[in-house]
Amino acid sequence: MQNQVSNKELAALRAIRDFLMKNGRTPSVRELMKELDYKSPRSAAVILQSLIDKNILNKKEDGSIQLIQYEFNEDETTSEQTVKIPLLGAIACGLPILAEENIEAMIAVSTRLAKSPDKYFLLQAKGNSMNQKDINDGDLVLVKQQNSAETGDIIVALIDDEATIKELRVNNNNVVLLPQSSDKSHTPIILSHDFITQGIVVSTIPKIDN
């Protein structure tokens, strides 16, 4: 991809990537202007439009930007194989979790982590309810998509159209979604079976800090 873009466009892509990893969404024009230390939003808008024209970014129906091409590993000498995995933003009420409207970016992830033929997605963790499992606020979690899980699995559960990451415990007729946190204000969620398992967490990608 690097031979398709100018140095300014590559700098913009890195800024978008870093913003995305910190915030779980792509920046607005004004936010990108600030990230790149530009004086005018027009300069950022011109770069965004150029990357859209090159099919590296996509403009969604709501006007937000979707990053559809970016490699985590920028070392051109690497021979490691990757696969594009969707990074999901906020889960819209009533939409399937992998609906186009939910996808913020397509991120290249090593096939050693995202193994064929299984399907995967990425979510950004919010809060510290799973920090004792090394899942911290702002981290990305790689999730293997499946609708079943066993006791002890770290799962993504969809409850009332909101995704939550918790450890699954099955007890007789009840299901417990258990936090693993140093913050004792987090308490277990006790359910019957009126929730949807979206997948199992298989890896964590730590938040980028500048």
Stockholm file with secondary structure:
# STOCKHOLM 1.0

chainA/1-210         MQNQVSNKELAALRAIRDFLMKNGRTPSVRELMKELDYKSPRSAAVILQSLIDKNILNKKEDGSIQLIQYEFNEDETTSEQTVKIPLLGAIACGLPILAEENIEAMIAVSTRLAKSPDKYFLLQAKGNSMNQKDINDGDLVLVKQQNSAETGDIIVALIDDEATIKELRVNNNNVVLLPQSSDKSHTPIILSHDFITQGIVVSTIPKIDN
#=GR chainA/1-210 SS CGGGSCHHHHHHHHHHHHHHHHHSSCCCHHHHHHHTTCSCHHHHHHHHHHHHHTTSEEECTTSCEEECCCCSCCCTTCCCCEEEEEEECSCCTTSCTTCGGGEEEEEEEETTTSCTTSCEEEEECCSSTTGGGTCCTTCEEEEEECSCCCTTCEEEEEETTEEEEEEEEEETTEEEEECCCSCTTCCCEEESSCSEEEEEEEEEECCCCC
#=GC SS_cons         CGGGSCHHHHHHHHHHHHHHHHHSSCCCHHHHHHHTTCSCHHHHHHHHHHHHHTTSEEECTTSCEEECCCCSCCCTTCCCCEEEEEEECSCCTTSCTTCGGGEEEEEEEETTTSCTTSCEEEEECCSSTTGGGTCCTTCEEEEEECSCCCTTCEEEEEETTEEEEEEEEEETTEEEEECCCSCTTCCCEEESSCSEEEEEEEEEECCCCC
//
